[in-house]
């Protein structure tokens, strides 16, 4: 039996991790083998890259191009080390973020050339594409409230998140990017959920 690859995308604080966990529980309850992943990360190499991208004390000068390449280095490792073998074994993969995040964050958010972004994503993922993508968007005010609310509970090592330090205009561009992706790829059923 071929596996199923489902990705969850959306703005910060939109509930992706919660939805991944709930769906994984439901699928396991009916006897399916489910693997949950996150991006960037998901492999030992990817987790090192995640720390450099998000939490390192020395990442302030990182350029958008470096960010783009590191994101896709982590993704290339995850696809080859985990995703492809798991799909071949018939597992269901639920991934918290995948390449749509790169289009939205690095393409729209950081305003990098979308063709270049797409070309680099293509190298990282090859033919490994999601069967379904669930897009969760919430209003910016709710996103900011949720980001602030979760800060006190985070471990000291990850309290700082370089992406969450971006201003509201950055996140507005990210949300616009997700909406454009959803409009351009309806066959993948990437569909906004109601806010809230």
C-alpha positions as CSV (number, residue, x, y, z in Angstrom):
1,X,0.0,0.0,0.0
2,X,1.4,3.4,-1.0
3,X,1.7,5.9,1.8
4,X,-0.1,9.2,2.0
5,X,1.7,12.6,2.4
6,X,-0.3,15.4,4.1
7,X,1.2,18.8,4.9
8,X,-0.1,21.5,7.2
9,X,0.7,25.1,6.3
10,X,-0.2,28.4,7.7
11,X,0.8,31.6,9.6
12,X,2.3,31.6,13.0
13,X,0.0,30.5,15.8
14,X,-2.6,29.1,13.4
15,X,-2.8,25.7,15.1
16,X,-0.9,23.5,12.7
17,X,0.9,21.5,15.4
18,X,-2.4,20.9,17.3
19,X,-4.2,19.7,14.1
20,X,-1.3,17.4,13.2
21,X,-1.5,15.8,16.6
22,X,-5.3,15.4,16.5
23,X,-5.2,13.8,13.1
24,X,-2.3,11.5,14.0
25,X,-4.3,10.3,17.0
26,X,-7.4,9.6,14.9
27,X,-5.5,7.7,12.3
28,X,-3.6,5.6,14.8
29,X,-6.9,4.8,16.5
30,X,-8.0,3.1,13.2
31,X,-4.8,1.2,12.9
32,X,-2.8,3.3,10.5
33,X,0.9,3.8,10.8
34,X,1.5,7.5,11.1
35,X,4.7,9.5,11.2
36,X,4.7,13.2,12.3
37,X,7.4,15.5,11.1
38,X,8.2,19.2,11.2
39,X,10.1,21.6,9.1
40,X,12.7,22.8,9.2
41,X,14.1,19.7,11.1
42,X,12.9,16.1,11.3
43,X,16.4,14.6,11.0
44,X,19.5,15.1,13.1
45,X,21.0,17.2,10.4
46,X,17.7,19.1,9.9
47,X,17.5,19.9,13.6
48,X,20.9,21.4,13.6
49,X,19.9,23.6,10.6
50,X,16.6,24.5,12.4
51,X,18.6,25.8,15.4
52,X,20.8,27.9,13.1
53,X,17.8,29.3,11.3
54,X,15.6,30.1,14.2
55,X,17.4,30.1,17.6
56,X,21.1,30.7,17.2
57,X,22.5,33.7,19.0
58,X,24.6,34.5,15.9
59,X,22.0,34.4,13.1
60,X,21.1,38.1,13.1
61,X,23.1,38.8,9.9
62,X,21.6,35.9,7.9
63,X,20.6,36.9,4.4
64,X,17.3,35.9,2.8
65,X,19.3,33.8,0.3
66,X,21.1,31.9,3.0
67,X,17.8,31.3,4.8
68,X,16.4,29.9,1.5
69,X,19.3,27.6,1.0
70,X,19.4,26.3,4.5
71,X,15.6,25.7,4.6
72,X,16.0,23.5,1.5
73,X,19.1,21.8,2.7
74,X,17.1,20.6,5.7
75,X,14.2,19.6,3.4
76,X,16.4,17.7,1.0
77,X,17.7,15.6,3.9
78,X,14.2,15.0,5.3
79,X,12.8,13.9,1.9
80,X,15.6,11.4,1.3
81,X,16.2,10.1,4.8
82,X,12.6,9.9,6.1
83,X,9.8,10.9,3.8
84,X,10.5,8.7,0.7
85,X,11.3,5.5,2.7
86,X,8.2,6.0,4.9
87,X,5.9,6.5,2.0
88,X,7.4,3.4,0.3
89,X,6.6,1.5,3.5
90,X,2.9,2.6,3.3
91,X,3.0,5.0,6.2
92,X,0.9,8.2,6.5
93,X,3.1,11.2,6.9
94,X,1.8,14.4,8.5
95,X,4.3,17.2,8.2
96,X,4.1,20.5,10.0
97,X,5.2,22.8,7.1
98,X,6.8,21.9,3.8
99,X,7.7,23.7,0.7
100,X,4.7,26.1,0.7
101,X,6.2,27.7,3.7
102,X,9.3,28.5,1.7
103,X,7.3,30.1,-1.0
104,X,5.3,32.1,1.5
105,X,8.1,33.0,3.9
106,X,11.2,33.3,1.7
107,X,9.4,34.1,-1.6
108,X,6.7,36.5,-0.4
109,X,7.9,37.4,3.1
110,X,11.5,38.0,2.2
111,X,10.6,39.1,-1.3
112,X,13.0,36.8,-3.1
113,X,12.5,36.0,-6.7
114,X,9.7,33.4,-6.9
115,X,11.2,31.5,-9.8
116,X,14.5,31.1,-8.0
117,X,12.6,29.9,-4.9
118,X,10.7,27.4,-7.0
119,X,13.9,26.1,-8.7
120,X,15.6,25.5,-5.4
121,X,12.6,23.8,-3.9
122,X,12.5,21.5,-6.9
123,X,16.0,20.4,-6.2
124,X,15.2,19.7,-2.6
125,X,11.9,17.7,-3.2
126,X,12.2,16.3,-6.7
127,X,9.0,14.2,-7.3
128,X,8.1,14.1,-3.6
129,X,4.9,16.2,-3.4
130,X,2.1,16.3,-0.9
131,X,-1.1,14.4,-1.7
132,X,-3.0,17.0,0.3
133,X,-2.2,20.3,2.0
134,X,-4.2,21.8,4.8
135,X,-3.9,25.6,5.0
136,X,-4.7,27.3,8.4
137,X,-4.8,31.1,8.5
138,X,-5.7,33.3,11.4
139,X,-5.9,37.1,11.7
140,X,-2.6,38.8,12.5
141,X,-3.9,40.0,15.9
142,X,-4.7,36.5,16.9
143,X,-1.4,35.2,15.6
144,X,0.5,37.8,17.7
145,X,-1.5,37.0,20.8
146,X,-0.8,33.3,20.5
147,X,2.9,33.9,19.8
148,X,3.2,36.1,23.0
149,X,1.2,33.6,25.1
150,X,3.4,30.6,24.3
151,X,6.7,32.5,25.0
152,X,6.8,31.8,28.8
153,X,6.4,28.1,28.3
154,X,9.2,27.7,25.8
155,X,12.6,26.2,26.9
156,X,15.3,28.8,27.4
157,X,17.3,27.4,24.5
158,X,14.5,28.2,22.0
159,X,12.9,31.4,23.5
160,X,14.3,33.5,20.7
161,X,12.9,32.7,17.3
162,X,14.4,34.8,14.4
163,X,11.2,34.5,12.3
164,X,8.9,35.7,15.1
165,X,11.1,38.8,15.4
166,X,9.9,40.0,12.0
167,X,7.5,42.9,11.8
168,X,3.8,42.8,10.9
169,X,4.3,43.8,7.3
170,X,6.5,40.6,6.8
171,X,3.7,38.4,8.2
172,X,1.1,40.3,6.0
173,X,3.2,39.3,3.0
174,X,3.4,35.7,4.2
175,X,-0.4,35.5,4.5
176,X,-0.7,37.0,1.0
177,X,1.7,34.4,-0.3
178,X,-0.3,31.5,1.2
179,X,-3.5,32.9,-0.3
180,X,-1.8,33.1,-3.7
181,X,-0.6,29.5,-3.4
182,X,-4.1,28.3,-2.5
183,X,-5.6,30.1,-5.5
184,X,-3.0,28.8,-7.9
185,X,-3.1,25.1,-6.8
186,X,-6.8,24.2,-6.1
187,X,-6.3,20.6,-7.3
188,X,-4.0,19.9,-4.3
189,X,-7.0,21.0,-2.2
190,X,-5.0,23.5,-0.3
191,X,-7.8,25.5,1.3
192,X,-8.0,28.1,3.9
193,X,-9.8,27.2,7.1
194,X,-12.1,29.7,8.8
195,X,-10.2,32.1,11.2
196,X,-10.4,31.5,14.9
